[in-house]
Amino acid sequence: MGRRLTAEALGTFWLVFAGCGSALLSAGLPGLGIGVFGIAFAFGVAVITIVYAIGHISGCHINPAVTVGLLLSKRFPAHEVPGYIAAQVLGGILGAGVLYLIATGRAGFVPGGFASNGYGEHSPAGYSLLAGFCAETIFGFFFLLIILGATDSRAPQGFAPLAIGLAVALINWAGIPVTNLSLNPARSTATAVFADGWALQQLWLFWVAPILGGALAGVVYPFIAGQPASSTPTRAGKSAR
């Protein structure tokens, strides 16, 4: 159990450090800003690389919404859920902390939103709370549906990390303008800790909506696909963002 929790913490550290770092460390530098496409691609690559690295150890959930969805799909034991979520949140905060330390090494750095998620005036394109809630829930639902399908024992083997990482990139392309896209309560918590106060005030949405979406997928997928006895036991599905 200790090895799996360590892997979850390291995986979430990498997601936050590499994904959010791709946006924060290049922001405002002439010719180096990578834009929505680049940030989305960076998150997708971060997920692909870490799933291949630790998927066989912990399942590479690195996301409380994924852990809850896997629980409801009967692929993960309930007694391990609190430990996994705690490891994910801790790993994410540590990743954001190191990123903050690096970012403050640049003269004139101001944390601001620090890549946090937000709605209303803190949405990148000014989307409302309702719009943000709908986007996070629906994207969360389909993200978990893709994870469950890609890690089903009947799916082509060895390609799950690619499917999941590409899903992360696609969802980010669509979702970043709405809320800066969360899908992941641990990732949202990690950056909110170091951001301006509004980020913590709005954090509730980025726990409730992704977990709701993941939970719905955890119920729906077994219903539409069936769950063969040989399905990947996801102490371990392979998962992500």
C-alpha positions as CSV (number, residue, x, y, z in Angstrom):
1,M,0.0,0.0,0.0
2,G,2.8,2.4,0.8
3,R,4.4,2.0,-2.6
4,R,1.1,2.7,-4.3
5,L,0.4,5.8,-2.3
6,T,3.9,7.1,-3.0
7,A,3.3,6.4,-6.7
8,E,0.0,8.4,-6.6
9,A,1.7,11.3,-4.8
10,L,4.6,11.4,-7.3
11,G,2.2,11.1,-10.2
12,T,0.0,14.0,-9.1
13,F,3.2,16.0,-8.4
14,W,4.3,15.4,-12.0
15,L,0.9,16.3,-13.4
16,V,0.7,19.7,-11.6
17,F,4.4,20.5,-11.9
18,A,4.6,19.7,-15.6
19,G,1.1,20.6,-16.7
20,C,0.6,23.9,-14.8
21,G,4.3,24.7,-15.2
22,S,3.9,24.6,-19.0
23,A,1.6,27.6,-18.6
24,L,3.0,29.5,-15.7
25,L,6.7,29.4,-16.6
26,S,6.2,30.6,-20.2
27,A,3.5,33.2,-19.5
28,G,4.3,36.7,-20.5
29,L,7.6,35.9,-22.2
30,P,7.7,37.1,-25.8
31,G,7.7,34.3,-28.2
32,L,7.5,31.6,-25.5
33,G,3.8,31.7,-24.5
34,I,2.4,28.4,-25.7
35,G,-1.3,29.2,-25.7
36,V,-4.3,27.0,-25.1
37,F,-3.2,24.4,-27.7
38,G,0.3,24.1,-26.1
39,I,-1.0,23.9,-22.5
40,A,-3.6,21.2,-23.4
41,F,-1.0,19.2,-25.3
42,A,1.4,19.5,-22.3
43,F,-1.2,18.1,-19.9
44,G,-1.9,15.3,-22.3
45,V,1.8,14.4,-22.6
46,A,2.2,14.7,-18.8
47,V,-0.5,12.1,-18.3
48,I,0.7,9.7,-21.0
49,T,4.3,9.7,-19.6
50,I,3.3,9.2,-16.0
51,V,0.7,6.5,-16.7
52,Y,3.4,4.5,-18.5
53,A,5.7,5.1,-15.5
54,I,3.4,4.2,-12.6
55,G,0.2,2.7,-14.0
56,H,1.5,-0.8,-13.2
57,I,2.2,0.2,-9.6
58,S,-0.9,2.1,-8.4
59,G,-3.1,2.4,-11.5
60,C,-2.1,6.0,-11.8
61,H,-5.4,7.5,-10.8
62,I,-3.7,10.8,-9.8
63,N,-7.2,12.3,-9.5
64,P,-9.9,11.9,-6.7
65,A,-12.6,12.0,-9.3
66,V,-11.1,9.0,-11.1
67,T,-10.7,7.1,-7.8
68,V,-14.4,7.7,-6.9
69,G,-15.5,6.6,-10.4
70,L,-13.4,3.4,-10.3
71,L,-14.9,2.7,-6.8
72,L,-18.5,3.0,-8.2
73,S,-17.6,0.8,-11.2
74,K,-16.4,-1.8,-8.7
75,R,-12.9,-1.7,-9.9
76,F,-11.4,-0.2,-6.7
77,P,-11.8,-1.1,-3.0
78,A,-13.6,1.4,-0.8
79,H,-11.1,1.1,2.1
80,E,-8.3,2.4,-0.1
81,V,-10.1,5.5,-1.4
82,P,-9.2,7.9,1.5
83,G,-5.5,7.0,1.3
84,Y,-5.4,7.5,-2.5
85,I,-7.2,10.9,-2.3
86,A,-4.9,12.1,0.5
87,A,-1.8,11.1,-1.5
88,Q,-3.1,12.8,-4.6
89,V,-3.8,16.1,-2.8
90,L,-0.5,16.0,-1.0
91,G,1.5,15.2,-4.1
92,G,-0.3,18.0,-6.1
93,I,0.4,20.6,-3.4
94,L,4.0,19.6,-3.3
95,G,4.2,19.9,-7.0
96,A,2.6,23.4,-7.0
97,G,4.9,24.4,-4.1
98,V,8.0,23.6,-6.1
99,L,6.5,25.3,-9.1
100,Y,5.8,28.4,-6.9
101,L,9.4,28.3,-5.7
102,I,10.8,28.3,-9.2
103,A,8.3,31.0,-10.4
104,T,9.2,33.4,-7.7
105,G,12.8,33.3,-8.9
106,R,11.8,35.6,-11.7
107,A,11.8,39.3,-10.9
108,G,8.4,40.9,-10.8
109,F,6.5,37.6,-10.4
110,V,2.9,38.0,-9.1
111,P,1.0,34.8,-8.3
112,G,-2.4,36.0,-9.3
113,G,-4.5,33.1,-10.2
114,F,-1.5,30.8,-10.4
115,A,-3.1,28.6,-13.0
116,S,-6.1,28.0,-10.7
117,N,-9.6,27.2,-11.9
118,G,-12.4,29.7,-11.8
119,Y,-15.8,30.8,-13.0
120,G,-17.5,34.2,-13.5
121,E,-14.9,37.0,-13.5
122,H,-12.2,34.4,-12.9
123,S,-13.1,32.3,-16.0
124,P,-10.6,32.9,-18.8
125,A,-13.5,33.8,-21.1
126,G,-16.0,35.0,-18.6
127,Y,-18.2,31.9,-18.3
128,S,-20.8,31.7,-15.5
129,L,-20.9,29.4,-12.5
130,L,-23.6,27.3,-14.3
131,A,-21.6,27.0,-17.5
132,G,-18.5,26.0,-15.5
133,F,-20.4,23.4,-13.5
134,C,-21.9,21.9,-16.6
135,A,-18.6,21.8,-18.4
136,E,-16.7,20.2,-15.5
137,T,-19.4,17.6,-14.9
138,I,-19.8,16.6,-18.5
139,F,-16.1,16.6,-19.3
140,G,-15.5,14.6,-16.1
141,F,-18.1,12.1,-17.1
142,F,-16.6,11.4,-20.5
143,F,-13.1,11.4,-19.2
144,L,-13.9,8.6,-16.8
145,L,-15.9,6.8,-19.4
146,I,-12.8,6.8,-21.7
147,I,-10.6,5.6,-18.8
148,L,-13.0,2.7,-18.0
149,G,-13.3,1.7,-21.7
150,A,-9.6,2.0,-22.4
151,T,-8.7,-0.2,-19.4
152,D,-11.4,-2.8,-20.0
153,S,-9.8,-6.2,-20.5
154,R,-11.7,-6.4,-23.9
155,A,-10.0,-3.2,-25.2
156,P,-6.8,-3.4,-27.2
157,Q,-4.0,-3.8,-24.7
158,G,-1.1,-1.3,-24.2
159,F,-2.8,1.7,-25.6
160,A,-4.8,3.0,-22.6
161,P,-2.2,5.7,-21.7
162,L,-2.4,7.1,-25.2
163,A,-6.2,7.1,-25.2
164,I,-6.3,8.8,-21.8
165,G,-3.6,11.3,-22.6
166,L,-5.3,12.3,-25.8
167,A,-8.6,12.7,-24.0
168,V,-6.9,15.0,-21.6
169,A,-5.6,17.2,-24.4
170,L,-8.9,17.3,-26.2
171,I,-10.9,18.1,-23.1
172,N,-8.4,20.9,-22.2
173,W,-8.7,22.4,-25.7
174,A,-12.4,22.8,-25.1
175,G,-12.5,23.4,-21.4
176,I,-9.6,25.9,-20.7
177,P,-11.6,28.9,-21.9
178,V,-14.5,28.0,-19.6
179,T,-12.8,27.3,-16.2
180,N,-9.1,26.9,-17.0
181,L,-10.3,23.3,-16.8
182,S,-10.0,21.2,-13.7
183,L,-11.4,17.6,-14.0
184,N,-9.1,17.0,-11.0
185,P,-9.8,18.2,-7.5
186,A,-6.2,17.5,-6.4
187,R,-4.8,19.6,-9.2
188,S,-7.3,22.4,-8.4
189,T,-6.5,22.4,-4.7
190,A,-2.8,22.4,-5.4
191,T,-2.7,25.6,-7.3
192,A,-5.5,27.3,-5.3
193,V,-3.3,27.1,-2.2
194,F,-0.7,29.4,-3.8
195,A,-3.1,31.7,-5.7
196,D,-5.1,34.8,-4.7
197,G,-7.9,34.2,-2.2
198,W,-10.7,33.9,-4.8
199,A,-9.3,30.5,-5.9
200,L,-10.0,28.8,-2.6
201,Q,-13.4,30.4,-2.4
202,Q,-14.4,28.9,-5.8
203,L,-12.6,25.6,-5.2
204,W,-15.8,23.8,-4.1
205,L,-17.0,23.6,-7.7
206,F,-13.8,21.9,-8.8
207,W,-14.4,19.2,-6.2
208,V,-18.1,18.7,-6.7
209,A,-18.4,18.8,-10.5
210,P,-15.6,16.5,-11.5
211,I,-16.4,13.9,-8.8
212,L,-20.1,14.0,-9.9
213,G,-19.1,13.4,-13.5
214,G,-16.7,10.6,-12.6
215,A,-19.3,9.0,-10.3
216,L,-22.0,9.0,-13.0
217,A,-19.5,7.4,-15.4
218,G,-18.7,4.8,-12.8
219,V,-22.3,3.8,-12.7
220,V,-23.1,4.1,-16.4
221,Y,-20.1,2.3,-17.9
222,P,-20.8,-1.1,-16.3
223,F,-24.4,-0.8,-17.4
224,I,-23.7,-0.1,-21.0
225,A,-20.6,-2.4,-21.4
226,G,-21.1,-5.1,-18.8
227,Q,-18.1,-6.0,-16.6
228,P,-16.4,-9.3,-17.4
229,A,-14.8,-11.1,-14.6
230,S,-11.4,-10.6,-16.2
231,S,-11.6,-6.8,-16.3
232,T,-8.6,-4.9,-15.1
233,P,-8.9,-4.7,-11.3
234,T,-8.2,-1.1,-10.9
235,R,-6.3,-0.8,-7.8
236,A,-5.3,-0.1,-10.9
237,G,-7.1,0.8,-14.1
238,K,-4.7,3.1,-15.7
239,S,-5.8,6.6,-15.3
240,A,-5.0,10.2,-15.1
241,R,-5.7,13.9,-15.0
